[in-house]
């Protein structure tokens, strides 16, 4: 199982380091063998020496250069970061990243052998328009993406479930995951309002290889409980 935390624009560097230290202690104390990934805010990347893998929430597809406000490869290399989140709905919908740009990022970091957590998911109106429309929308998010890339992890995150407390039913998650597994055999995470109260049943579903957690992961004890559930399954 892969248990991933997207910390978004939360925590200072000090708080992030404390958080990672808590996770590290938990993973060691409980001999956790699951893959634990954390995506801190960009300014919180640091020289961490932890059992927990740290990835970046974003980076520009360039080594360095004139890209104001962006991180380049040099900034990731400084801290040994080799994992990147691409295609998160907040970057697609709030920051306006297009599929073409995401493919550019994907290819750049793929060439470098990065582990890529690539997010897909439909907004509410597409879900409400029926399965065919919804799957067509998600299909378009696979356009240009090498679904056979060996270091690829896909996260299915319905946009309407992110940060809202709403989730699809367990059978809906299972149905979409089954369809997405036919498109790529890469590990497939579910994300969208995963909490301690539903994480175990979500992770137990067929074709769910782990979870990507936002809000609930901000509580280290909650996130550790989810890590423990993954270990128990
Ligand atoms: C996310 O942002 O990837 C996410 C799943 O957020 P939340 O758990 O808050 O819905």
Boltz pocket constraint, residues with backbone or C-beta under 6 A from the ligand:
constraints:
  - pocket:
      binder: B
      contacts: [[A, 6], [A, 157], [A, 161], [A, 162], [A, 163], [A, 164], [A, 165], [A, 191], [A, 192], [A, 193], [A, 194], [A, 212], [A, 213], [A, 214], [A, 215], [A, 216]]
      max_distance: 6.0
